[in-house]
Amino acid sequence: MRPHLVLCLTAADVRRTLRGVNPRNAAGPDNIPGRVLRECADQLADVLTDIFNISLSCTVVPTCFKTTTIIPVPKKPTVSCLNDYRPIALASIIMKCFERLVMRHIKTQLPPSLDPLQFAYHSNCSTDDAISTTLHPARTHLDKKGTYVRMLFTDFSSAFNTIVPQHLIGKLSLLGLNTSLCNWILDFLTEVYQSVRIGSSTSNTTTLSTGAPQGSVLSPLLFTLLTHDCAAMHSSNHIIKFTDDTTVVGLINKDNESAYREEVRELVSWCKVNNLYLNVDKTKEMVDDFRRARQGHSPLAINGSSVEIVKNIKFLGVHIAENLTWTLNTSSITKRAQQRLYFLRKLREAHLPSPILTTFYRGTVESILSSCIITWFGNCTAFDRKTLQRIVRTAEKIIWVSLTFITNIYITRCIRKATNIQILDTSATPSRLQQLVYNVDRPSTDDRGDRVGVCLRLIQGTCGYWPESRDMEGRGHPATHRKGNLVVCDGAAETMTHFPGHNRNGEPSGGRALGMLHPGPICAPGMFD
């Protein structure tokens, strides 16, 4: 730890942050709109820089910056109790700019390999990575004889609101943050002045010294730092995190669940030490067991209550079934997309031009169809794929323009993800999927195309197979052309320019086996020469 170093911000950094303010963000209790800060960034930068640096040197956050207004936002359409509301804090936009500058500094002080299985709030990481990392060890393990997998999907009750600032500061000190910055964060989290506003009514102000306000910039990062030491103890278990969504994956051999159950007990103990409360009613478990002679599985017990074993779960927006099929997920996506098609028809009846309708389609329909697509589309049945493609065909008839096939979106996303993995592989900051890449027997050459090929195999082995070269309506892929040794569809060509060293089946030309792959082709026929 470096106790004597004090963060000093520059006017250029403050000016750049002010210019990046979203003018549509709601103003905080100071009623200073984001548009003013953005348009007057040059005039305000020097003044705010002095205020920020004085605050950092004195390790005191101005009271007006710690004043927040809480807006209750329903978590679901039907509200039955207070727990169905999510408290969103409207803080000063100036304070959010201040927090963003501090957050950037904190990230530079943290080890790059810190908490590799936390996928939230990291560049080049998304829910795709969290879902793929959860399913990959499960699918690989289920290929072995006499095995099954238990997955525990935990739910914390008001996770951000139960943070103990002093306990968090102790962990930040162990991570190497200097004393001055730790004291500033402690003051940021304590003696926070809050009031609740519903409509035009505002409550009296209350002072709080626990928790981290939801809606602030620093709170998510501080929560991930609080939970960075929550890791699996046994090699047969995996703990994957996306903010407060924590999943325990237990790989069971020959009905021996001792390591998995001990892991869950340690997780419960860790939660008590860190003042996090597991909501057992919302915590679910799913068992993936394909053995013919399988028997009933006894449920877990947490704090004296049994955890419900479910046949399917919604995990980070994706429905996962116990048999690892995607029919339920496809049905959910189709239903939501069809609801959006109703509004698309209404806009067409209003005689809006096709470009506007296309923009609406991409933002409201295609975004639903392609959400986390690399994690599930490759293993969809032909019927499910036809169902999804039918949505696109219906939208084409409404808009009267040609739209991107779902298959093409899937291929483009997979290539883009593989490219991101191999770029991070060669950079100073390791990828959070890099540990899976290193499990693959990699080609000896250092050619960029071969590294991308390994990453494509990682995605294919985790998420499914490349689709056939014909779309769901029986037509060939349109506008396919050659880039180097790669034949791609429009939209995918921009992500790759060269992909040598592989035969038609996607295997390295040197003939080295990739043991992690499931049998079957990894790419559309004709993609490689």
C-alpha positions in Angstrom: 0.0 0.0 0.0 1.2 3.6 -0.8 -0.1 5.6 2.2 1.3 9.0 1.2 0.2 9.2 -2.4 -2.8 11.5 -3.0 -4.9 11.4 -6.2 -4.6 14.7 -8.1 -6.9 15.3 -11.0 -6.1 17.5 -13.9 -8.3 20.1 -15.6 -8.1 18.2 -18.8 -9.5 15.0 -17.2 -12.3 16.9 -15.6 -13.1 18.8 -18.9 -13.2 15.5 -20.8 -15.5 14.0 -18.3 -17.9 16.9 -18.3 -18.0 16.8 -22.1 -19.1 13.2 -21.9 -22.1 13.9 -19.7 -25.4 12.6 -21.1 -27.6 15.7 -21.3 -30.7 13.5 -20.9 -29.8 12.3 -17.4 -32.0 13.4 -14.6 -30.7 16.2 -12.4 -29.9 15.5 -8.8 -31.0 17.5 -5.7 -29.0 20.5 -6.9 -31.2 20.7 -10.0 -28.1 21.3 -12.2 -28.9 19.6 -15.6 -26.4 17.7 -17.5 -26.8 19.9 -20.5 -25.3 22.9 -18.6 -22.3 20.9 -17.5 -21.7 19.6 -21.0 -22.1 22.9 -22.8 -20.1 24.8 -20.2 -17.3 22.3 -19.7 -14.5 24.7 -20.6 -15.7 27.3 -18.1 -16.4 24.9 -15.3 -13.4 22.6 -15.6 -10.9 24.6 -13.6 -13.2 25.4 -10.8 -14.4 21.9 -10.4 -10.9 20.6 -10.6 -9.9 22.7 -7.6 -13.0 21.5 -5.7 -12.3 17.8 -6.5 -8.6 18.0 -5.5 -9.4 19.7 -2.2 -11.9 17.0 -1.5 -9.4 14.3 -2.2 -6.6 15.9 -0.2 -8.9 16.5 2.8 -10.5 13.0 2.3 -13.9 14.7 2.8 -16.8 14.7 0.3 -18.8 18.0 0.3 -22.2 17.6 1.9 -24.1 18.8 -1.1 -22.4 16.0 -3.2 -23.6 13.4 -0.7 -27.2 14.5 -0.8 -29.4 12.1 -2.8 -33.0 11.7 -3.6 -34.4 8.1 -3.7 -37.0 7.3 -6.4 -38.7 3.9 -5.8 -38.9 2.0 -9.1 -41.0 -1.1 -9.4 -39.0 -4.3 -10.1 -42.0 -6.0 -11.7 -45.3 -4.9 -13.2 -47.4 -5.9 -10.2 -46.3 -4.5 -6.8 -47.5 -6.2 -3.6 -45.0 -5.0 -1.0 -42.1 -2.6 -0.4 -39.5 -5.2 -1.4 -41.0 -5.0 -5.0 -39.4 -1.6 -5.4 -35.8 -0.9 -6.3 -34.4 2.3 -4.7 -32.7 4.4 -7.4 -30.6 7.3 -6.1 -30.7 10.6 -8.0 -27.3 12.2 -7.1 -25.7 15.3 -8.3 -24.4 15.0 -11.8 -21.3 16.8 -10.7 -20.7 14.1 -8.1 -21.2 11.4 -10.7 -18.4 13.0 -12.8 -16.2 13.1 -9.7 -17.0 9.4 -9.0 -16.2 8.5 -12.6 -12.7 10.1 -12.3 -12.0 8.3 -9.0 -13.3 5.0 -10.5 -10.8 5.3 -13.4 -8.0 5.8 -10.9 -9.0 2.9 -8.8 -9.1 0.5 -11.8 -5.5 1.4 -12.6 -4.4 0.5 -9.1 -6.0 -3.0 -9.1 -4.3 -6.1 -10.3 -5.3 -7.0 -13.8 -6.0 -10.7 -12.8 -8.3 -9.7 -9.9 -11.4 -11.9 -9.7 -11.3 -13.4 -13.2 -14.8 -14.9 -12.8 -16.5 -11.5 -12.1 -17.8 -10.5 -15.5 -19.6 -7.2 -14.6 -18.2 -3.7 -15.1 -15.2 -4.9 -17.0 -14.3 -3.9 -20.6 -14.9 -6.6 -23.2 -16.9 -8.6 -20.7 -20.6 -9.2 -20.9 -23.4 -11.5 -19.9 -22.4 -13.7 -22.9 -19.1 -14.4 -21.1 -20.7 -15.2 -17.8 -23.2 -17.6 -19.3 -20.6 -19.3 -21.5 -18.3 -19.7 -18.6 -21.1 -21.2 -16.5 -22.2 -23.7 -19.2 -18.8 -24.7 -20.5 -17.6 -26.7 -17.5 -21.0 -28.2 -17.0 -21.2 -29.5 -20.6 -17.7 -30.7 -20.6 -18.3 -32.6 -17.3 -21.5 -34.2 -18.5 -19.7 -35.8 -21.4 -18.1 -38.1 -18.9 -19.7 -41.3 -17.6 -21.6 -41.4 -14.3 -21.6 -37.6 -13.8 -24.1 -34.8 -13.2 -24.0 -31.1 -12.4 -25.8 -29.1 -9.7 -26.1 -25.3 -10.2 -27.0 -23.0 -7.4 -28.4 -19.6 -8.5 -28.2 -17.3 -5.4 -30.2 -14.2 -4.7 -29.1 -11.5 -2.2 -31.5 -9.3 -0.4 -30.7 -5.7 -1.0 -27.0 -6.5 -1.6 -25.9 -2.9 -2.1 -27.8 -1.6 0.9 -26.1 -4.0 3.4 -22.5 -3.1 2.7 -20.5 -2.2 5.8 -18.2 0.7 4.8 -15.5 -0.2 7.4 -15.4 -3.8 6.3 -15.1 -2.7 2.6 -12.3 -0.3 3.4 -10.3 -3.1 5.0 -10.5 -5.1 1.8 -9.6 -2.0 -0.3 -6.5 -1.5 1.8 -5.4 -5.2 1.3 -5.8 -4.6 -2.4 -3.2 -1.8 -2.3 -5.3 1.4 -2.4 -3.6 4.2 -0.5 -4.9 5.3 2.8 -6.0 8.8 1.6 -8.2 7.3 -1.1 -9.6 4.7 1.3 -10.5 7.4 3.8 -12.2 9.4 1.0 -14.3 6.4 0.0 -15.2 5.8 3.7 -16.5 9.4 3.9 -18.3 8.9 0.6 -20.3 6.0 2.1 -21.0 7.4 5.5 -23.3 10.2 6.6 -25.2 10.2 3.3 -28.3 12.5 3.3 -31.2 10.8 1.7 -34.9 11.7 1.1 -37.6 9.7 -0.8 -39.6 11.3 -3.5 -42.9 9.9 -4.9 -44.5 12.1 -7.4 -44.5 15.6 -6.0 -44.2 14.5 -2.4 -40.8 14.4 -0.7 -40.0 12.9 2.7 -37.8 14.3 5.4 -34.0 13.9 5.1 -32.4 10.9 6.8 -28.7 10.3 7.4 -27.4 6.8 6.6 -23.9 5.3 7.1 -24.4 1.8 5.7 -24.7 0.5 2.2 -23.8 2.0 -1.2 -26.4 4.1 -3.0 -27.9 2.4 -6.1 -27.6 4.8 -9.1 -24.2 6.1 -8.2 -21.1 5.4 -10.4 -18.8 4.0 -7.7 -21.3 1.6 -6.0 -21.1 -1.3 -8.5 -17.3 -1.3 -8.6 -17.1 -1.2 -4.8 -19.5 -4.1 -4.5 -17.4 -6.2 -6.9 -14.3 -5.3 -4.8 -16.1 -6.4 -1.7 -16.9 -9.8 -3.3 -13.6 -10.4 -5.0 -12.5 -13.0 -2.4 -15.6 -15.1 -3.0 -14.0 -17.9 -4.9 -14.4 -21.7 -5.1 -12.4 -23.8 -2.7 -12.6 -27.1 -4.6 -11.4 -27.7 -8.1 -14.7 -29.5 -8.9 -16.7 -26.3 -8.2 -16.9 -23.0 -10.0 -18.3 -19.7 -8.7 -19.3 -17.3 -11.5 -20.4 -13.7 -10.7 -22.1 -10.9 -12.5 -22.4 -8.2 -9.9 -24.6 -9.7 -7.2 -25.8 -12.6 -9.4 -23.6 -15.4 -8.0 -23.8 -19.0 -9.4 -22.2 -22.1 -7.9 -21.5 -24.9 -10.4 -20.8 -28.3 -8.8 -19.4 -31.0 -11.0 -20.5 -34.3 -9.3 -18.9 -37.7 -9.9 -20.5 -41.0 -8.7 -23.0 -39.3 -6.5 -20.3 -37.7 -4.3 -21.7 -34.3 -3.4 -19.5 -33.6 -0.4 -17.3 -31.0 -2.1 -20.3 -29.2 -3.6 -22.2 -29.1 -0.3 -19.1 -27.9 1.6 -18.7 -25.2 -1.0 -22.3 -24.0 -0.4 -21.7 -24.0 3.4 -18.6 -21.9 2.9 -20.5 -19.5 0.7 -23.2 -19.1 3.3 -20.5 -18.4 6.0 -18.7 -15.9 3.7 -22.0 -14.1 3.2 -22.5 -13.8 7.0 -19.0 -12.4 7.5 -19.6 -9.8 4.7 -23.0 -8.8 5.9 -24.8 -10.2 2.8 -28.1 -11.9 3.3 -29.1 -14.8 1.1 -32.8 -14.8 0.1 -33.5 -18.5 0.3 -37.0 -18.1 -1.2 -35.5 -16.6 -4.4 -32.4 -18.8 -4.4 -32.9 -21.7 -6.8 -31.0 -24.9 -7.7 -31.1 -26.8 -11.0 -29.7 -30.3 -11.5 -28.5 -31.5 -14.9 -28.5 -35.3 -14.8 -28.6 -37.4 -18.0 -27.9 -40.8 -16.4 -30.4 -43.5 -17.0 -30.3 -44.8 -13.5 -30.5 -41.4 -11.8 -32.3 -41.1 -8.5 -34.0 -38.2 -6.7 -31.7 -35.5 -5.5 -32.0 -34.2 -2.0 -32.3 -30.4 -1.8 -29.8 -28.1 -0.2 -30.5 -26.5 3.2 -29.5 -22.9 3.8 -30.2 -21.3 7.1 -32.6 -24.0 8.0 -34.7 -23.6 4.8 -34.7 -25.9 1.8 -33.6 -24.6 -1.6 -36.2 -25.3 -4.3 -35.0 -27.5 -7.2 -36.4 -26.1 -10.5 -36.5 -27.5 -14.0 -35.5 -24.2 -15.6 -34.1 -20.9 -14.5 -33.8 -17.4 -16.0 -30.1 -16.6 -15.7 -28.9 -13.1 -16.9 -31.9 -12.8 -19.2 -31.5 -16.3 -20.7 -33.8 -19.3 -19.9 -31.7 -22.4 -19.1 -33.4 -25.8 -18.9 -32.3 -28.8 -16.9 -31.8 -30.8 -20.1 -29.7 -27.9 -21.5 -32.1 -27.3 -24.5 -33.2 -23.9 -25.6 -36.9 -24.4 -26.6 -38.1 -22.5 -23.6 -35.7 -19.6 -24.2 -36.7 -19.5 -27.9 -40.4 -19.4 -26.9 -39.8 -16.5 -24.5 -37.8 -14.6 -27.1 -40.5 -15.2 -29.8 -43.3 -14.0 -27.5 -41.5 -10.8 -26.7 -40.5 -10.1 -30.3 -44.1 -10.7 -31.5 -45.3 -8.1 -29.1 -42.9 -5.6 -30.6 -44.1 -6.5 -34.1 -47.5 -5.1 -33.1 -46.0 -1.6 -32.6 -44.0 -2.0 -35.8 -47.3 -2.6 -37.7 -48.8 0.5 -36.0 -45.9 2.6 -37.1 -46.3 1.3 -40.6 -50.0 2.2 -40.6 -48.8 5.8 -39.6 -46.9 5.8 -43.0 -43.5 6.2 -41.4 -40.6 5.7 -43.9 -38.7 2.5 -44.1 -35.5 3.8 -42.6 -37.2 4.8 -39.4 -39.1 1.5 -39.3 -35.8 -0.4 -39.8 -34.2 1.6 -36.9 -37.2 0.7 -34.7 -36.9 -2.9 -35.7 -33.2 -3.1 -34.8 -33.7 -1.4 -31.5 -36.8 -3.3 -30.3 -37.0 -6.6 -32.2 -33.6 -7.6 -33.4 -32.1 -6.7 -30.1 -34.4 -9.2 -28.4 -33.7 -11.9 -31.0 -29.9 -11.5 -30.8 -29.6 -11.0 -27.0 -26.8 -13.4 -25.8 -27.2 -15.2 -29.1 -23.7 -16.8 -29.1 -24.6 -18.7 -26.0 -27.8 -20.5 -27.2 -28.4 -20.2 -31.0 -25.8 -22.8 -31.9 -27.7 -25.5 -30.0 -31.2 -24.6 -31.0 -33.3 -27.1 -32.9 -34.1 -26.5 -36.5 -37.7 -25.8 -35.5 -36.7 -23.2 -33.1 -34.4 -21.5 -35.6 -37.3 -21.5 -38.2 -39.5 -19.9 -35.5 -37.0 -17.1 -34.9 -36.4 -16.6 -38.6 -40.1 -16.3 -39.2 -40.1 -13.2 -37.0 -37.5 -11.6 -39.3 -39.5 -12.6 -42.4 -42.7 -11.0 -40.9 -40.8 -7.8 -40.1 -39.5 -7.8 -43.7 -43.0 -7.8 -45.0 -44.0 -5.0 -42.7 -41.0 -2.7 -43.5 -40.6 -3.8 -47.2 -36.8 -4.1 -46.8 -34.3 -6.9 -46.6 -33.2 -7.6 -43.0 -30.2 -9.5 -41.6 -30.8 -13.2 -41.0 -30.5 -14.5 -37.5 -27.9 -17.0 -38.7 -25.7 -14.3 -40.1 -26.0 -12.3 -36.8 -24.9 -15.4 -34.9 -21.9 -16.0 -37.2 -20.8 -12.3 -37.0 -21.1 -12.2 -33.2 -19.1 -15.4 -32.8 -16.3 -14.1 -35.0 -16.3 -10.8 -33.2 -16.1 -12.5 -29.8 -13.3 -14.8 -31.0 -11.4 -11.7 -32.3 -11.8 -9.9 -29.0 -10.5 -12.9 -27.1 -7.4 -13.2 -29.2 -6.7 -9.5 -29.0 -6.9 -9.6 -25.2 -4.7 -12.7 -25.4 -1.9 -10.6 -26.9 -2.4 -7.6 -24.7 -1.1 -6.8 -21.2 -4.6 -7.3 -19.7 -5.7 -10.9 -19.7 -9.2 -11.9 -20.9 -11.6 -13.4 -18.5 -12.2 -16.2 -21.0 -8.4 -16.6 -21.6 -8.2 -19.4 -19.0 -10.6 -21.4 -21.2 -8.5 -20.7 -24.3 -5.4 -22.1 -22.6 -7.2 -25.3 -21.9 -7.2 -25.9 -25.7 -4.2 -27.6 -27.3 -3.2 -24.6 -29.4 -1.4 -24.7 -32.8 2.4 -24.2 -32.5 2.4 -21.2 -34.9 1.9 -17.7 -33.6 -0.1 -16.7 -36.7 -3.0 -14.4 -35.8 -5.5 -16.4 -37.8 -4.6 -19.6 -35.9 -5.1 -17.8 -32.6 -8.5 -16.6 -33.7 -9.3 -20.1 -34.9 -8.6 -21.5 -31.4 -10.9 -18.8 -29.9 -13.6 -19.8 -32.4 -13.2 -23.3 -31.3 -13.6 -22.2 -27.7 -16.9 -20.4 -28.5 -18.1 -23.3 -30.7 -17.3 -25.9 -28.0 -19.0 -23.8 -25.3 -22.1 -22.5 -27.2 -22.8 -24.9 -30.0 -22.1 -25.5 -33.6 -21.9 -23.2 -36.6 -25.1 -23.4 -38.6 -25.4 -24.9 -42.1 -24.7 -22.7 -45.0 -28.4 -22.2 -45.8 -30.8 -20.1 -43.9 -34.0 -21.3 -42.2 -36.1 -20.7 -45.4 -33.8 -22.9 -47.5 -32.0 -20.1 -49.2 -28.2 -19.7 -49.4 -26.5 -17.0 -47.4 -26.7 -13.8 -49.4 -23.7 -11.8 -50.5 -21.1 -14.3 -49.3 -17.6 -13.4 -50.5 -13.9 -14.3 -49.8 -11.6 -12.4 -47.4 -8.2 -14.1 -47.4 -9.0 -17.8 -46.8 -12.3 -17.0 -45.1 -15.7 -17.0 -46.8 -18.1 -14.8 -44.9 -21.4 -13.1 -45.1 -21.9 -9.4 -45.2 -21.3 -7.9 -41.8 -18.9 -10.6 -40.7 -16.2 -9.6 -43.2 -15.3 -6.5 -41.4 -14.2 -8.4 -38.3 -11.7 -10.7 -40.0 -9.3 -10.4 -42.9 -7.3 -13.6 -42.8 -7.8 -17.0 -41.3 -5.2 -19.5 -42.6 -4.0 -22.8 -41.3 -7.3 -24.8 -41.2 -8.9 -27.3 -43.4 -12.6 -27.5 -44.4 -13.7 -29.0 -41.1 -12.1 -26.2 -39.2 -9.2 -28.3 -37.9 -5.6 -27.0 -37.8 -3.8 -28.0 -41.0 -1.1 -29.6 -38.8 -3.7 -32.1 -37.6 -3.4 -31.4 -33.9 -6.5 -32.4 -32.0 -8.6 -30.0 -29.9 -9.8 -32.2 -27.1 -12.3 -29.8 -25.6 -14.5 -29.8 -28.8 -17.7 -31.7 -29.1 -17.9 -33.8 -32.3 -19.2 -32.1 -35.4 -18.3 -29.2 -37.8 -17.3 -25.9 -36.2 -18.2 -23.8 -39.2 -20.4 -23.5 -42.2 -19.2 -25.7 -45.1 -17.1 -23.8 -47.5 -15.9 -21.3 -44.9 -12.3 -22.6 -45.0 -10.0 -23.9 -47.7 
